[in-house]
Amino acid sequence: MYHQELAQAKTKAGELAVAMKAKYGAAEAATGEDKIRLANDGENLALKLTEANVEVTRLSEKQTKYDTDMQLASDYLDVAPGNSIRRYGAEASDKKAYDERAKSVHAEAVAAFLREAGDPSAARDICKKHGMPEIYNTQVASDLTKGGILIQPEWGQLREGRQMPAVMRSLCDVQQTSGDSLTVPLIEGALEADNMKAEGFEHTTRQDVDMGGVTIKVNDWHPKPVVVSQKLLRNQGANIVQIISTRIMRRKDLDEDQQFLTGDGVGEAFGLMNEPGLKVVNSGSATTITWAGLLNLVYDDINGIGEEWATGATNLMRRATWAAVLNTPDPAGNYVFAVAAQAAPNTFLGEPTRFSPHMPSIAGDAFVIVRGWFPAYTIVDGPGGLSLKRLEEKFDPNVGFSVLGLFGGRCVEPEAFVKLKIAV
């Protein structure tokens, strides 16, 4: 597509290079004003040559991307007669139909892998049977020595379809990395409030900002294997993929929330509740939640979070803590939060409330509620997604399935959060 433009750009760059060389050569042999004029001409041609080379690079990158897209388009042709569907192209409805059929084949291939003693060729045979190209087959069954079969991305969508218990992942910022860590860049320093001056007046001080960052390590997630019977695996009427994937994703959700909230950072994510820079307000009681403590959690602009974090803030706690909040009376003895909750369920002074069993219970010195802008906590997913290995001998006569995932997390802006502490 860009071949002609690229060829013209290269020709232009070549002509400029020849002209520039000639000018500089003539300048070396000239004297006086001619030498200066020819040297200036050479410099002008050098600038034009630089611009021409930039254009050549730009067109080369476009041509490379176009060639890659066309290769993908040909790879994703369905070989079945009468069903040629391009992955790229104007036929949006055909692309959607292809994607849906590809997901179905992928699920069938995974089921074949699970049933046929972990043989990746069983998965590949399914793909070839349905006309899936080799570029797709490699996503279905990888080298078993590197972790087994790659789990299809649709498993991650079970959170939406089955109301999985994940809380933090749905609230926080999620990033991807191809390495074993990710550094989140941050600007250190802030604009001062009294920064305005009338025109003509000089500032007597200055503001310095610097570039910092928080490095988040990606850790292995390797839960207990899922064990099923041979009879269940051979039961053609059972949806093996759904049974195993549901159990795995539920376990992953629970483990993730535990790490993202209370992890110690050693071989796991660094939990939000362990972050030393979080602000703290006291409940006003050593044993329970008080009206004054709740108001301080939301409205204390000295010990709490600033207005820049309050917009979009969420409150996270255990369900039992929420019950205590709803039963906390104001100085007049009215349960105002309970009344508000009837009109807008699970809202706390207009802010959403979320629940996690990994938050502390109400007790002395416990931090029972955390409030803040949760995208200030970053979750990092490592490369490759999830992989699944079949374990035959270890659990004989049953079969085990071992899962490996990669993720990490850490709070990158502690000033965005405040914790409520049960203490005088």
Contacts in CASP RR format, 6 or more apart in sequence:
PFRMAT RR
TARGET T0000
AUTHOR 0000-0000-0000
METHOD contacts of the structure
MODEL  1
MYHQELAQAKTKAGELAVAMKAKYGAAEAATGEDKIRLANDGENLALKLT
EANVEVTRLSEKQTKYDTDMQLASDYLDVAPGNSIRRYGAEASDKKAYDE
RAKSVHAEAVAAFLREAGDPSAARDICKKHGMPEIYNTQVASDLTKGGIL
IQPEWGQLREGRQMPAVMRSLCDVQQTSGDSLTVPLIEGALEADNMKAEG
FEHTTRQDVDMGGVTIKVNDWHPKPVVVSQKLLRNQGANIVQIISTRIMR
RKDLDEDQQFLTGDGVGEAFGLMNEPGLKVVNSGSATTITWAGLLNLVYD
DINGIGEEWATGATNLMRRATWAAVLNTPDPAGNYVFAVAAQAAPNTFLG
EPTRFSPHMPSIAGDAFVIVRGWFPAYTIVDGPGGLSLKRLEEKFDPNVG
FSVLGLFGGRCVEPEAFVKLKIAV
1 63 0 8 1.000
1 66 0 8 1.000
2 59 0 8 1.000
2 62 0 8 1.000
2 63 0 8 1.000
2 66 0 8 1.000
3 63 0 8 1.000
5 59 0 8 1.000
6 56 0 8 1.000
6 59 0 8 1.000
6 60 0 8 1.000
6 63 0 8 1.000
9 52 0 8 1.000
9 55 0 8 1.000
9 56 0 8 1.000
9 59 0 8 1.000
10 56 0 8 1.000
12 52 0 8 1.000
13 49 0 8 1.000
13 52 0 8 1.000
13 53 0 8 1.000
13 55 0 8 1.000
13 56 0 8 1.000
14 49 0 8 1.000
14 52 0 8 1.000
16 45 0 8 1.000
16 48 0 8 1.000
16 49 0 8 1.000
16 52 0 8 1.000
17 49 0 8 1.000
19 45 0 8 1.000
20 42 0 8 1.000
20 45 0 8 1.000
20 46 0 8 1.000
20 49 0 8 1.000
23 38 0 8 1.000
23 39 0 8 1.000
23 41 0 8 1.000
23 42 0 8 1.000
23 45 0 8 1.000
24 38 0 8 1.000
24 39 0 8 1.000
24 42 0 8 1.000
25 38 0 8 1.000
26 38 0 8 1.000
27 34 0 8 1.000
27 35 0 8 1.000
27 38 0 8 1.000
27 39 0 8 1.000
27 41 0 8 1.000
27 42 0 8 1.000
30 38 0 8 1.000
69 88 0 8 1.000
70 88 0 8 1.000
72 87 0 8 1.000
72 88 0 8 1.000
72 135 0 8 1.000
73 86 0 8 1.000
73 87 0 8 1.000
73 88 0 8 1.000
73 89 0 8 1.000
75 87 0 8 1.000
75 133 0 8 1.000
75 134 0 8 1.000
75 135 0 8 1.000
76 85 0 8 1.000
76 86 0 8 1.000
76 87 0 8 1.000
76 88 0 8 1.000
76 98 0 8 1.000
76 133 0 8 1.000
76 135 0 8 1.000
76 136 0 8 1.000
77 84 0 8 1.000
77 85 0 8 1.000
77 86 0 8 1.000
77 133 0 8 1.000
78 84 0 8 1.000
78 85 0 8 1.000
78 98 0 8 1.000
78 131 0 8 1.000
79 131 0 8 1.000
79 133 0 8 1.000
80 130 0 8 1.000
80 131 0 8 1.000
85 91 0 8 1.000
85 94 0 8 1.000
85 95 0 8 1.000
85 97 0 8 1.000
85 98 0 8 1.000
86 94 0 8 1.000
86 95 0 8 1.000
87 95 0 8 1.000
87 98 0 8 1.000
88 95 0 8 1.000
89 95 0 8 1.000
101 130 0 8 1.000
102 132 0 8 1.000
102 136 0 8 1.000
103 152 0 8 1.000
103 154 0 8 1.000
105 126 0 8 1.000
105 127 0 8 1.000
105 130 0 8 1.000
105 132 0 8 1.000
106 139 0 8 1.000
106 140 0 8 1.000
106 152 0 8 1.000
106 154 0 8 1.000
107 152 0 8 1.000
107 154 0 8 1.000
107 241 0 8 1.000
108 126 0 8 1.000
109 122 0 8 1.000
109 123 0 8 1.000
109 124 0 8 1.000
109 126 0 8 1.000
109 127 0 8 1.000
109 140 0 8 1.000
109 141 0 8 1.000
110 123 0 8 1.000
110 140 0 8 1.000
110 149 0 8 1.000
110 151 0 8 1.000
110 152 0 8 1.000
110 241 0 8 1.000
111 240 0 8 1.000
111 241 0 8 1.000
112 122 0 8 1.000
112 123 0 8 1.000
112 125 0 8 1.000
112 126 0 8 1.000
113 119 0 8 1.000
113 120 0 8 1.000
113 122 0 8 1.000
113 123 0 8 1.000
113 140 0 8 1.000
113 141 0 8 1.000
113 149 0 8 1.000
113 390 0 8 1.000
114 233 0 8 1.000
114 240 0 8 1.000
114 241 0 8 1.000
114 244 0 8 1.000
114 390 0 8 1.000
114 401 0 8 1.000
115 122 0 8 1.000
115 233 0 8 1.000
115 234 0 8 1.000
115 240 0 8 1.000
116 122 0 8 1.000
117 390 0 8 1.000
117 392 0 8 1.000
118 144 0 8 1.000
118 149 0 8 1.000
118 390 0 8 1.000
120 140 0 8 1.000
120 141 0 8 1.000
120 142 0 8 1.000
120 143 0 8 1.000
120 144 0 8 1.000
120 148 0 8 1.000
120 149 0 8 1.000
121 141 0 8 1.000
123 137 0 8 1.000
123 140 0 8 1.000
123 141 0 8 1.000
123 149 0 8 1.000
124 137 0 8 1.000
124 140 0 8 1.000
124 141 0 8 1.000
126 140 0 8 1.000
127 136 0 8 1.000
127 137 0 8 1.000
127 140 0 8 1.000
128 137 0 8 1.000
139 150 0 8 1.000
140 149 0 8 1.000
140 150 0 8 1.000
140 152 0 8 1.000
141 148 0 8 1.000
141 149 0 8 1.000
141 150 0 8 1.000
142 148 0 8 1.000
142 149 0 8 1.000
142 150 0 8 1.000
142 387 0 8 1.000
144 389 0 8 1.000
146 387 0 8 1.000
147 387 0 8 1.000
147 388 0 8 1.000
147 389 0 8 1.000
147 404 0 8 1.000
148 387 0 8 1.000
148 388 0 8 1.000
148 389 0 8 1.000
148 390 0 8 1.000
149 387 0 8 1.000
149 388 0 8 1.000
150 384 0 8 1.000
150 385 0 8 1.000
150 386 0 8 1.000
150 387 0 8 1.000
150 388 0 8 1.000
151 245 0 8 1.000
151 248 0 8 1.000
151 385 0 8 1.000
151 386 0 8 1.000
151 387 0 8 1.000
151 388 0 8 1.000
151 403 0 8 1.000
155 245 0 8 1.000
155 248 0 8 1.000
155 249 0 8 1.000
155 386 0 8 1.000
156 249 0 8 1.000
158 164 0 8 1.000
158 245 0 8 1.000
158 246 0 8 1.000
158 249 0 8 1.000
159 166 0 8 1.000
159 169 0 8 1.000
159 170 0 8 1.000
159 249 0 8 1.000
159 253 0 8 1.000
162 246 0 8 1.000
162 249 0 8 1.000
164 249 0 8 1.000
164 250 0 8 1.000
164 253 0 8 1.000
165 250 0 8 1.000
165 253 0 8 1.000
165 254 0 8 1.000
165 257 0 8 1.000
166 253 0 8 1.000
166 256 0 8 1.000
166 257 0 8 1.000
167 257 0 8 1.000
167 316 0 8 1.000
167 354 0 8 1.000
167 355 0 8 1.000
167 356 0 8 1.000
168 256 0 8 1.000
168 257 0 8 1.000
168 260 0 8 1.000
168 261 0 8 1.000
168 272 0 8 1.000
168 356 0 8 1.000
168 374 0 8 1.000
168 377 0 8 1.000
168 379 0 8 1.000
169 253 0 8 1.000
169 256 0 8 1.000
169 257 0 8 1.000
169 260 0 8 1.000
169 379 0 8 1.000
171 314 0 8 1.000
171 316 0 8 1.000
171 354 0 8 1.000
171 374 0 8 1.000
171 375 0 8 1.000
171 377 0 8 1.000
172 260 0 8 1.000
172 374 0 8 1.000
172 375 0 8 1.000
172 377 0 8 1.000
172 378 0 8 1.000
172 379 0 8 1.000
173 375 0 8 1.000
173 376 0 8 1.000
173 377 0 8 1.000
173 378 0 8 1.000
173 379 0 8 1.000
174 378 0 8 1.000
174 379 0 8 1.000
174 380 0 8 1.000
174 381 0 8 1.000
175 182 0 8 1.000
175 184 0 8 1.000
175 378 0 8 1.000
175 379 0 8 1.000
175 380 0 8 1.000
175 381 0 8 1.000
176 380 0 8 1.000
176 381 0 8 1.000
176 382 0 8 1.000
177 218 0 8 1.000
177 380 0 8 1.000
177 381 0 8 1.000
177 382 0 8 1.000
177 383 0 8 1.000
178 382 0 8 1.000
178 383 0 8 1.000
179 218 0 8 1.000
179 382 0 8 1.000
179 383 0 8 1.000
180 217 0 8 1.000
180 218 0 8 1.000
180 382 0 8 1.000
181 215 0 8 1.000
181 216 0 8 1.000
181 217 0 8 1.000
181 218 0 8 1.000
181 380 0 8 1.000
182 215 0 8 1.000
182 216 0 8 1.000
182 218 0 8 1.000
182 378 0 8 1.000
182 380 0 8 1.000
183 213 0 8 1.000
183 214 0 8 1.000
183 215 0 8 1.000
183 216 0 8 1.000
184 213 0 8 1.000
184 214 0 8 1.000
184 215 0 8 1.000
184 216 0 8 1.000
184 378 0 8 1.000
184 412 0 8 1.000
185 211 0 8 1.000
185 212 0 8 1.000
185 213 0 8 1.000
186 211 0 8 1.000
186 212 0 8 1.000
186 213 0 8 1.000
186 214 0 8 1.000
186 412 0 8 1.000
186 413 0 8 1.000
187 209 0 8 1.000
187 210 0 8 1.000
187 211 0 8 1.000
187 212 0 8 1.000
188 209 0 8 1.000
188 210 0 8 1.000
188 211 0 8 1.000
188 212 0 8 1.000
189 207 0 8 1.000
189 208 0 8 1.000
189 209 0 8 1.000
189 210 0 8 1.000
190 207 0 8 1.000
190 209 0 8 1.000
191 207 0 8 1.000
192 207 0 8 1.000
195 207 0 8 1.000
197 203 0 8 1.000
213 412 0 8 1.000
214 378 0 8 1.000
214 410 0 8 1.000
214 412 0 8 1.000
216 270 0 8 1.000
216 378 0 8 1.000
216 380 0 8 1.000
216 408 0 8 1.000
216 409 0 8 1.000
216 410 0 8 1.000
216 412 0 8 1.000
217 265 0 8 1.000
217 267 0 8 1.000
217 408 0 8 1.000
218 380 0 8 1.000
218 381 0 8 1.000
218 382 0 8 1.000
218 406 0 8 1.000
218 407 0 8 1.000
218 408 0 8 1.000
219 265 0 8 1.000
219 267 0 8 1.000
219 268 0 8 1.000
219 269 0 8 1.000
219 406 0 8 1.000
219 407 0 8 1.000
219 408 0 8 1.000
220 267 0 8 1.000
220 404 0 8 1.000
220 405 0 8 1.000
220 406 0 8 1.000
221 252 0 8 1.000
221 255 0 8 1.000
221 256 0 8 1.000
221 403 0 8 1.000
221 404 0 8 1.000
221 405 0 8 1.000
221 406 0 8 1.000
221 407 0 8 1.000
222 402 0 8 1.000
222 403 0 8 1.000
222 404 0 8 1.000
222 405 0 8 1.000
223 248 0 8 1.000
223 251 0 8 1.000
223 252 0 8 1.000
223 255 0 8 1.000
223 403 0 8 1.000
224 251 0 8 1.000
225 391 0 8 1.000
225 394 0 8 1.000
225 395 0 8 1.000
225 400 0 8 1.000
225 401 0 8 1.000
225 402 0 8 1.000
225 403 0 8 1.000
226 244 0 8 1.000
226 247 0 8 1.000
226 248 0 8 1.000
226 400 0 8 1.000
226 401 0 8 1.000
226 403 0 8 1.000
227 395 0 8 1.000
227 398 0 8 1.000
227 399 0 8 1.000
227 400 0 8 1.000
227 401 0 8 1.000
228 240 0 8 1.000
228 243 0 8 1.000
228 244 0 8 1.000
228 398 0 8 1.000
228 399 0 8 1.000
228 400 0 8 1.000
228 401 0 8 1.000
229 397 0 8 1.000
229 398 0 8 1.000
229 399 0 8 1.000
230 397 0 8 1.000
230 398 0 8 1.000
230 399 0 8 1.000
232 238 0 8 1.000
232 240 0 8 1.000
232 243 0 8 1.000
233 240 0 8 1.000
233 399 0 8 1.000
244 401 0 8 1.000
248 386 0 8 1.000
248 401 0 8 1.000
248 403 0 8 1.000
252 386 0 8 1.000
252 403 0 8 1.000
256 269 0 8 1.000
256 379 0 8 1.000
256 407 0 8 1.000
257 356 0 8 1.000
257 358 0 8 1.000
258 358 0 8 1.000
259 268 0 8 1.000
259 269 0 8 1.000
259 271 0 8 1.000
259 408 0 8 1.000
259 409 0 8 1.000
260 269 0 8 1.000
260 271 0 8 1.000
260 272 0 8 1.000
260 377 0 8 1.000
260 379 0 8 1.000
260 409 0 8 1.000
261 271 0 8 1.000
261 272 0 8 1.000
261 273 0 8 1.000
261 316 0 8 1.000
261 356 0 8 1.000
261 358 0 8 1.000
261 359 0 8 1.000
262 271 0 8 1.000
262 273 0 8 1.000
262 274 0 8 1.000
262 358 0 8 1.000
263 269 0 8 1.000
263 270 0 8 1.000
263 271 0 8 1.000
263 274 0 8 1.000
264 270 0 8 1.000
264 271 0 8 1.000
264 274 0 8 1.000
265 271 0 8 1.000
265 274 0 8 1.000
268 408 0 8 1.000
269 379 0 8 1.000
269 407 0 8 1.000
269 408 0 8 1.000
269 409 0 8 1.000
269 410 0 8 1.000
270 409 0 8 1.000
270 410 0 8 1.000
270 411 0 8 1.000
271 409 0 8 1.000
271 410 0 8 1.000
271 411 0 8 1.000
272 278 0 8 1.000
272 370 0 8 1.000
272 377 0 8 1.000
272 411 0 8 1.000
272 417 0 8 1.000
273 359 0 8 1.000
273 360 0 8 1.000
273 367 0 8 1.000
273 370 0 8 1.000
273 419 0 8 1.000
275 410 0 8 1.000
275 411 0 8 1.000
275 414 0 8 1.000
275 417 0 8 1.000
276 414 0 8 1.000
277 414 0 8 1.000
277 415 0 8 1.000
278 370 0 8 1.000
278 411 0 8 1.000
278 414 0 8 1.000
278 417 0 8 1.000
278 418 0 8 1.000
278 419 0 8 1.000
279 303 0 8 1.000
279 304 0 8 1.000
279 305 0 8 1.000
279 414 0 8 1.000
279 415 0 8 1.000
279 417 0 8 1.000
279 418 0 8 1.000
279 419 0 8 1.000
280 303 0 8 1.000
280 367 0 8 1.000
280 418 0 8 1.000
280 419 0 8 1.000
280 420 0 8 1.000
280 421 0 8 1.000
281 293 0 8 1.000
281 296 0 8 1.000
281 297 0 8 1.000
281 300 0 8 1.000
281 303 0 8 1.000
281 304 0 8 1.000
281 418 0 8 1.000
281 419 0 8 1.000
281 420 0 8 1.000
281 421 0 8 1.000
282 293 0 8 1.000
282 296 0 8 1.000
282 420 0 8 1.000
282 421 0 8 1.000
282 423 0 8 1.000
282 424 0 8 1.000
283 289 0 8 1.000
283 290 0 8 1.000
283 293 0 8 1.000
283 368 0 8 1.000
283 420 0 8 1.000
283 421 0 8 1.000
283 422 0 8 1.000
283 423 0 8 1.000
284 290 0 8 1.000
284 292 0 8 1.000
284 293 0 8 1.000
284 423 0 8 1.000
284 424 0 8 1.000
285 422 0 8 1.000
285 423 0 8 1.000
285 424 0 8 1.000
286 364 0 8 1.000
286 422 0 8 1.000
286 423 0 8 1.000
286 424 0 8 1.000
287 362 0 8 1.000
287 364 0 8 1.000
287 422 0 8 1.000
288 324 0 8 1.000
288 362 0 8 1.000
288 422 0 8 1.000
289 321 0 8 1.000
289 324 0 8 1.000
289 325 0 8 1.000
289 328 0 8 1.000
289 362 0 8 1.000
289 368 0 8 1.000
289 420 0 8 1.000
289 422 0 8 1.000
290 328 0 8 1.000
291 328 0 8 1.000
291 329 0 8 1.000
291 330 0 8 1.000
291 331 0 8 1.000
293 420 0 8 1.000
294 325 0 8 1.000
294 328 0 8 1.000
294 337 0 8 1.000
294 348 0 8 1.000
294 349 0 8 1.000
294 420 0 8 1.000
296 303 0 8 1.000
296 304 0 8 1.000
297 304 0 8 1.000
297 315 0 8 1.000
297 369 0 8 1.000
297 371 0 8 1.000
297 418 0 8 1.000
297 420 0 8 1.000
298 348 0 8 1.000
298 349 0 8 1.000
298 351 0 8 1.000
298 371 0 8 1.000
300 418 0 8 1.000
301 307 0 8 1.000
303 418 0 8 1.000
304 418 0 8 1.000
305 313 0 8 1.000
305 371 0 8 1.000
305 372 0 8 1.000
305 373 0 8 1.000
305 415 0 8 1.000
305 416 0 8 1.000
305 417 0 8 1.000
305 418 0 8 1.000
306 415 0 8 1.000
309 372 0 8 1.000
309 373 0 8 1.000
309 376 0 8 1.000
309 415 0 8 1.000
309 416 0 8 1.000
309 417 0 8 1.000
310 372 0 8 1.000
310 373 0 8 1.000
311 373 0 8 1.000
312 351 0 8 1.000
312 373 0 8 1.000
313 351 0 8 1.000
313 371 0 8 1.000
313 372 0 8 1.000
313 373 0 8 1.000
314 351 0 8 1.000
314 352 0 8 1.000
314 353 0 8 1.000
314 354 0 8 1.000
314 371 0 8 1.000
314 372 0 8 1.000
314 373 0 8 1.000
314 374 0 8 1.000
315 348 0 8 1.000
315 351 0 8 1.000
315 352 0 8 1.000
315 353 0 8 1.000
315 354 0 8 1.000
315 369 0 8 1.000
315 370 0 8 1.000
315 371 0 8 1.000
315 372 0 8 1.000
316 353 0 8 1.000
316 354 0 8 1.000
316 355 0 8 1.000
316 356 0 8 1.000
316 359 0 8 1.000
316 369 0 8 1.000
316 370 0 8 1.000
316 371 0 8 1.000
316 374 0 8 1.000
317 325 0 8 1.000
317 353 0 8 1.000
317 355 0 8 1.000
317 356 0 8 1.000
317 359 0 8 1.000
317 368 0 8 1.000
317 369 0 8 1.000
317 370 0 8 1.000
318 355 0 8 1.000
318 356 0 8 1.000
318 357 0 8 1.000
318 359 0 8 1.000
318 360 0 8 1.000
318 361 0 8 1.000
318 368 0 8 1.000
319 355 0 8 1.000
319 357 0 8 1.000
320 361 0 8 1.000
320 362 0 8 1.000
321 359 0 8 1.000
321 361 0 8 1.000
321 362 0 8 1.000
321 368 0 8 1.000
321 369 0 8 1.000
322 346 0 8 1.000
322 353 0 8 1.000
322 355 0 8 1.000
324 362 0 8 1.000
325 337 0 8 1.000
325 348 0 8 1.000
326 335 0 8 1.000
326 337 0 8 1.000
326 338 0 8 1.000
326 341 0 8 1.000
327 335 0 8 1.000
327 338 0 8 1.000
328 335 0 8 1.000
328 337 0 8 1.000
329 335 0 8 1.000
330 336 0 8 1.000
337 348 0 8 1.000
337 349 0 8 1.000
340 347 0 8 1.000
340 349 0 8 1.000
340 350 0 8 1.000
341 347 0 8 1.000
344 350 0 8 1.000
346 352 0 8 1.000
346 353 0 8 1.000
346 354 0 8 1.000
347 353 0 8 1.000
351 371 0 8 1.000
359 368 0 8 1.000
359 369 0 8 1.000
359 370 0 8 1.000
360 366 0 8 1.000
360 367 0 8 1.000
360 368 0 8 1.000
361 368 0 8 1.000
362 368 0 8 1.000
362 422 0 8 1.000
363 422 0 8 1.000
364 422 0 8 1.000
364 423 0 8 1.000
365 421 0 8 1.000
365 422 0 8 1.000
365 423 0 8 1.000
366 421 0 8 1.000
366 422 0 8 1.000
367 419 0 8 1.000
367 420 0 8 1.000
367 421 0 8 1.000
367 422 0 8 1.000
368 420 0 8 1.000
368 421 0 8 1.000
368 422 0 8 1.000
369 419 0 8 1.000
369 420 0 8 1.000
370 417 0 8 1.000
370 418 0 8 1.000
370 419 0 8 1.000
370 420 0 8 1.000
371 417 0 8 1.000
371 418 0 8 1.000
371 419 0 8 1.000
371 420 0 8 1.000
372 416 0 8 1.000
372 417 0 8 1.000
372 418 0 8 1.000
373 416 0 8 1.000
373 417 0 8 1.000
376 411 0 8 1.000
376 412 0 8 1.000
376 413 0 8 1.000
376 414 0 8 1.000
376 416 0 8 1.000
376 417 0 8 1.000
377 409 0 8 1.000
377 410 0 8 1.000
377 411 0 8 1.000
377 412 0 8 1.000
378 409 0 8 1.000
378 410 0 8 1.000
378 411 0 8 1.000
378 412 0 8 1.000
379 407 0 8 1.000
379 408 0 8 1.000
379 409 0 8 1.000
380 407 0 8 1.000
380 408 0 8 1.000
380 409 0 8 1.000
381 406 0 8 1.000
381 407 0 8 1.000
381 408 0 8 1.000
382 405 0 8 1.000
382 406 0 8 1.000
382 407 0 8 1.000
383 406 0 8 1.000
384 406 0 8 1.000
385 405 0 8 1.000
385 406 0 8 1.000
386 403 0 8 1.000
386 404 0 8 1.000
386 405 0 8 1.000
387 403 0 8 1.000
387 404 0 8 1.000
387 405 0 8 1.000
388 401 0 8 1.000
388 402 0 8 1.000
388 403 0 8 1.000
389 401 0 8 1.000
389 402 0 8 1.000
389 403 0 8 1.000
389 404 0 8 1.000
390 399 0 8 1.000
390 400 0 8 1.000
390 401 0 8 1.000
391 399 0 8 1.000
391 400 0 8 1.000
391 401 0 8 1.000
391 402 0 8 1.000
392 399 0 8 1.000
392 400 0 8 1.000
394 400 0 8 1.000
411 417 0 8 1.000
END
